[in-house]
Amino acid sequence: MACRTGGRVKINHLGPMMQAENRRLTRALGLWVGAMQRHAIAVVLLAALLSAGLLHYTGRHLSVDTDNANMLSPTLPWRKAERVMDHWFPQMSHTMVVVIDGDTPELADDAMRRLLAKLKSRPDLYPGIFAPEAEPFFRRNGLLYQSDKELLQTADQLQQAQPFLGTLAQDPTVHGLFILLDRAATHAAAQGFDLAPALDGIAAGIRATSAGKFYQLSWQELMSGGNAMPDATRRFIDISPHLDYSSLLPAQAPMDTLREMFGQLQLDAAHGVRARVTGAVALEHEELQTVVHGMGLALAAALLMAIVLLYLALRSLRLMLSVVLTLVFGLLCTASFAAAAIGHLNMISIAFGVLYVGLGLDYGLYLCMQYRELLGQGVSAAEAMPRAARDVGGFMLVCALTTSLGFLAFIPTDFTGISELGIISGAGMFISLALSLSLLPALVRLLPPDAARVQLQPADKGLLGRVLSWPYTYARQIWIGAGLLALGSLLLIPRAHFDYDPIDLRDPASESVSTFRDLLKDPNIPTLTLSVLTPDAAAAQALSRRLSALPDVRRAMSLLDFIPQDQTQKLSDIGDLALTLGPGITLPAQAAAAASDTADFAAMTQLRQDLPTFIGQSHGAAATAAAQLLQSLQEFSARWETLSSAQRHELMQRLDKALIGAMPAHLDDLRLALQAGPVTERDLPPQLVSRWRTGDGQYRVEIWPREILDSPAAMERFIKQVRSIAPDAVGAPVSEMEAGKTVVNAFRQAFISSFIAITLLLLILLRSVADTLLVLVPLVLAGLLTMAGMVLLGVPFNFANVIALPLILGVGVDYGVYIVQRGRQADANVNILQTSTARAVLFGALITMANFGNLMLAKHPGTVSMGLLLTVGLGMTLLCALVLLPSLLARGRRGG
């Protein structure tokens, strides 16, 4: 029954949800809240003491698990196979990869060697280091890995350059270089090789030196005749770092130290080198940095928005402060529960703080809005809070149950990441409910608001009053509009899809992600591959042949592919080349005395004087290059005349380093490469073998895709073909595809189970099929509008935001239950939208939306998408709850 008191509705019972058998619960809630207020000081002191203890406990026992693999159940078949591979080859998964790009091959090699020396000096941080290009084995036997055609081409180029190299090797200085160039210019007809590349490079070096810029001439590129491999200037270093899992950022020390090394070694563009970091460890570290920063910012913004909106809702600083203090204590209690129940947060459950702020406020808000309404009805301040608990305590319990079901529905699924969030946030809802009925009343008693100021006044006049009557006045039009929107949504929903690429959940501007995507574009780099274990070498060879024949497979290889083919012929060709080049590329045992700066400049001047004749006798690229060289020599000479003796010496030293600096190392590498010998499996480097063969003799076969796996379709084709022959294949592509399927199944299972559970709960508590439908129909429409909205916004579902729909279901039910119950209690003359119920729903939803919307402040794309989906979903839910639902209630009244 509902009766009038002073023109306002007075609630005498809770309607069908709470029948006679539940009246004891409502009385108990009133008595409990009254007791909390009578012992307010003790309650608040106890909360303060618990806060100190819980804060200490949480700080010591709550960590963050950054391994995304742990967000899925380890019992899944593909996860089991993945764990077997990780067991045998741990260095292949938890690694950092340093990518070094040099302006020249020599600069890349030099940067790699210097960085390796630094890394090896810190075995405490970098216990495992592997750089194939730096291995003496590959430097000595590199020519054996060229094809027959490539080896013959290399031999021809080196033989053509042999006179040039032999002469310069006897005087490897800038003085010797200019004398050699002058000889070549004055005897052009006798030369059997093209001078244009050398002249171009030397001209560029002289210009850079004159301008005070860094430059180093690449002798490797000169000797290759411009036919160097596309990746000749790129080097890789694989690092297995020491990770401190007791720290919030386990890879902080290795990552920070590595970047310090980059700075100390001047691995930057100004020195012709670019060093970047990617790999699983770097990706997870930068993602965690983004998440922690984003969540901190989102949580701070959430609290600020909550405070502002709470004040607008409650119209009292003291009442607002009581709710906020209760919220903060509840957040701490929930974090402590997470530490005790799970022990860690993952990349999804770390969002529990923002979710708690957005949802945990509702219970305190519902209670305080009812408190304000009772004050407006003339109830005394001492009696208003216990009465409010009796009036809405049952609703609050239903809200906690339904919201928790939205979270807890993920627990039985294989999506461990959201399952853990479900446990934490589900428990958090009951923690918030308990504190709203205990600590909050105590704080209100100690911080009593001005009753006259906080009394809730009905909005039944003026423009606002007319707007709030629209759902009753235009009910039929609203139903027609709702039907059309539902139909349009059903047409759009089939276009929704799931993005199972975990890279899309990371900040695209972060170095690790941008570097990974850069490498992914190159099919010659095995960025995304699959692996299979075979029992022995013969099985590995047989499987490699079968897989290599597949149309979507670029290559399949094992350890045996590191044994060069046709070694006899290649070794013979290399031996012949060594006989031809050997004496001519050997540096003198004792370096000749360096020429004076004056002698160096004189040799340069002589070349400058002889070049015009060479230009006149030449044509094509050689003439153009010589003209460029002449111009650069003239500019250098003009600058030389303006300098002091000391400045001239410094300039000539820099020129010598720019033009000759890389030559000795290149000649050393060339001499080593000419010492190649027969290679068997026993000769392969141990670090290489450990990446391809297990301790018990199994061989790993690695499969490369033919096309770039930058789309789900390409990835699925590749995986399907490989699995047709090797069903146990694992790797990043399988992990991404299977994880996506697992998450979609988990979402489907959680959504269906939560919907069924919530429906049954409503039928039990509301004792009415009609009331249950009144709650669910607007909610279903809101779900359809939400999915359609995400399609229109171009936002796919992903690992992070998939929890949103079950959560929106749980939260949206609260709004419906609250409004339906109030509608059933009020008489036909009461506009539900003018009561404290509608205001509580409105401000509760606005606070929740604002807090979820703050997730979009984070740089982490997964978190942003979660915030966007939750904001859109709750906006649609609020719209349906405050527009469609009252119109349905009005129809129900008229029908009655």
Sequence and secondary structure as in RCSB ss.txt:
>XXXX:A:sequence
MACRTGGRVKINHLGPMMQAENRRLTRALGLWVGAMQRHAIAVVLLAALLSAGLLHYTGRHLSVDTDNANMLSPT
LPWRKAERVMDHWFPQMSHTMVVVIDGDTPELADDAMRRLLAKLKSRPDLYPGIFAPEAEPFFRRNGLLYQSDKE
LLQTADQLQQAQPFLGTLAQDPTVHGLFILLDRAATHAAAQGFDLAPALDGIAAGIRATSAGKFYQLSWQELMSG
GNAMPDATRRFIDISPHLDYSSLLPAQAPMDTLREMFGQLQLDAAHGVRARVTGAVALEHEELQTVVHGMGLALA
AALLMAIVLLYLALRSLRLMLSVVLTLVFGLLCTASFAAAAIGHLNMISIAFGVLYVGLGLDYGLYLCMQYRELL
GQGVSAAEAMPRAARDVGGFMLVCALTTSLGFLAFIPTDFTGISELGIISGAGMFISLALSLSLLPALVRLLPPD
AARVQLQPADKGLLGRVLSWPYTYARQIWIGAGLLALGSLLLIPRAHFDYDPIDLRDPASESVSTFRDLLKDPNI
PTLTLSVLTPDAAAAQALSRRLSALPDVRRAMSLLDFIPQDQTQKLSDIGDLALTLGPGITLPAQAAAAASDTAD
FAAMTQLRQDLPTFIGQSHGAAATAAAQLLQSLQEFSARWETLSSAQRHELMQRLDKALIGAMPAHLDDLRLALQ
AGPVTERDLPPQLVSRWRTGDGQYRVEIWPREILDSPAAMERFIKQVRSIAPDAVGAPVSEMEAGKTVVNAFRQA
FISSFIAITLLLLILLRSVADTLLVLVPLVLAGLLTMAGMVLLGVPFNFANVIALPLILGVGVDYGVYIVQRGRQ
ADANVNILQTSTARAVLFGALITMANFGNLMLAKHPGTVSMGLLLTVGLGMTLLCALVLLPSLLARGRRGG
>XXXX:A:secstr
 EEEETTEEEE   GGGS GGGHHHHHHHHHHHHHHHHTHHHHHHHHHHHHHHHHHHHHHH EE   GGGGS TT
SHHHHHHHHHHHH GGGTS EEEEEEESSHHHHHHHHHHHHHHHHT TTT SEEE GGG HHHHHHGGGGS HHH
HHHHHHHHHHHHHHHHHHHHS SHHHHHHHHHHHHHTGGG  S  HHHHHHHHHHHHHHHTT      HHHHHTT
T   TTTTEEEEEEE    TTSSSTTHHHHHHHHHHHHHTT SGGGTEEEEEESHHHHHHHHHHHHHHHHHHHHH
HHHHHHHHHHHHHH  HHHHHHHHHHHHHHHHHHHHHHHHHTSEE TTGGGHHHHHHHHHHHHHHHHHHHHHHHH
HTT  HHHHHHHHHHHHHHHHHHHHHHHHHHHHTTTTSS HHHHHHHHHHHHHHHHHHHHHTTHHHHHHHHS   
HHHH      SHHHHHHHTHHHHTHHHHHHHHHHHHHHHHHHGGG  B   GGGGS TTSHHHHHHHHHHT TTS
 SS EEEEESSHHHHHHHHHHHHTSTTEEEEE GGGGS SSHHHHHHHHHHHHHHHGGGG   SS      HHHH
HHHHHHHHHHHHHHHHH  HHHHHHHHHHHHHHHHHHHHHTTS HHHHHHHHHHHHHHHHTTHHHHHHHHHHHTT
     GGGS HHHHTTTB TTS EEEEEEESS   SHHHHHHHHHHHHHH TT EEHHHHHHHHHHHHHHHHHHH
HHHHHHHHHHHHHHHH  HHHHHHHHHHHHHHHHHHHHHHHHHT  B TTGGGHHHHHHHHHHHHHHHHHHHHHH
S TT  GGGSHHHHHHHHHHHHHHHHHHGGGGSS HHHHHHHHHHHHHHHHHHHIIIIIHHHHHHHHHHH 
